[in-house]
């Protein structure tokens, strides 16, 4: 039915982690909660500053925490992305990234097979929990944080990608 041969890179792995960390519903809820907490902290800091009165010449702890809260709120997403890059670098230092670079995917009527230099995994379509189309790839989630990545570059054209999406969606419906 569908066969793909492609090479995954650190950039593909980074994009998956970026998409997963910033785009899924639980991540968005977490970011919203952090921002609400920071906003409340900011409000409490400003209110307590006015109640306690300002003593010239020193920065009050409430004002200091408010400034930290604002900076964290502004730079939260870049901070998360920096952590992802750091984590990938640390994993790479340990010797091997958690993905194989040369991948062959074969999608048949009943199963799909993911082959690489180190393993061959056969899965039923029922193992796919959700299908997500990111900015640069399609992610077939087979667990909470595990997915089969298919970069858009693996498709011949937009029509081929749409045909694949229609096929894979029909298999998990």
LINGIBEL-V124119 format. One record per residue. RES is the residue in three letters. D_LAST is the distance of its C-alpha to the last C-alpha in Angstrom with 2 decimals. Layout:
BEGIN
res: <RES/RES>
d_last: <D_LAST/D_LAST>
END
This chain:
BEGIN
res: <UNK/UNK/UNK/UNK/UNK/UNK/UNK/UNK/UNK/UNK/UNK/UNK/UNK/UNK/UNK/UNK/UNK/UNK/UNK/UNK/UNK/UNK/UNK/UNK/UNK/UNK/UNK/UNK/UNK/UNK/UNK/UNK/UNK/UNK/UNK/UNK/UNK/UNK/UNK/UNK/UNK/UNK/UNK/UNK/UNK/UNK/UNK/UNK/UNK/UNK/UNK/UNK/UNK/UNK/UNK/UNK/UNK/UNK/UNK/UNK/UNK/UNK/UNK/UNK/UNK/UNK/UNK/UNK/UNK/UNK/UNK/UNK/UNK/UNK/UNK/UNK/UNK/UNK/UNK/UNK/UNK/UNK/UNK/UNK/UNK/UNK/UNK/UNK/UNK/UNK/UNK/UNK/UNK/UNK/UNK/UNK/UNK/UNK/UNK/UNK/UNK/UNK/UNK/UNK/UNK/UNK/UNK/UNK/UNK/UNK/UNK/UNK/UNK/UNK/UNK/UNK/UNK/UNK/UNK/UNK/UNK/UNK/UNK/UNK/UNK/UNK/UNK/UNK/UNK/UNK/UNK/UNK/UNK/UNK/UNK/UNK/UNK/UNK/UNK/UNK/UNK/UNK/UNK/UNK/UNK/UNK/UNK/UNK/UNK/UNK/UNK/UNK/UNK/UNK/UNK/UNK/UNK/UNK/UNK/UNK/UNK/UNK/UNK/UNK/UNK/UNK/UNK/UNK/UNK/UNK/UNK/UNK/UNK>
d_last: <17.76/18.19/21.10/22.40/25.75/26.72/28.90/27.92/30.70/31.79/30.94/27.26/27.29/29.15/26.72/23.77/25.90/27.12/23.70/22.55/25.89/26.23/22.89/20.70/21.13/23.29/25.51/26.02/26.99/29.36/30.96/31.44/33.04/35.31/36.38/37.14/39.18/41.00/41.71/43.10/45.16/46.47/47.40/49.14/50.96/52.29/53.26/55.02/56.79/58.25/59.13/60.79/62.52/62.63/65.24/66.11/66.02/63.07/59.32/58.08/55.34/53.27/53.56/52.78/49.57/48.65/49.10/47.00/44.28/44.30/44.17/41.27/39.34/40.04/39.42/36.55/33.86/36.33/37.29/33.74/33.45/36.84/35.78/32.79/35.23/37.71/35.23/34.24/37.96/38.72/36.04/37.43/40.93/39.89/39.28/35.63/32.65/29.42/27.77/28.85/30.03/29.41/25.82/24.30/20.56/19.44/15.90/15.98/13.80/13.37/14.47/15.69/19.27/21.00/24.74/27.70/31.41/31.08/27.93/25.14/21.88/19.37/15.93/12.96/9.60/9.08/11.97/10.34/10.55/10.27/11.12/14.44/16.65/20.21/23.50/23.99/20.91/17.18/16.44/13.74/14.50/14.90/17.22/18.89/21.06/20.01/18.03/18.14/19.93/19.84/22.70/22.73/25.84/23.88/22.64/25.17/24.58/22.35/20.98/20.07/18.22/16.32/15.52/14.24/12.04/10.59/10.26/8.79/6.14/5.35/5.72/3.81/0.00>
END
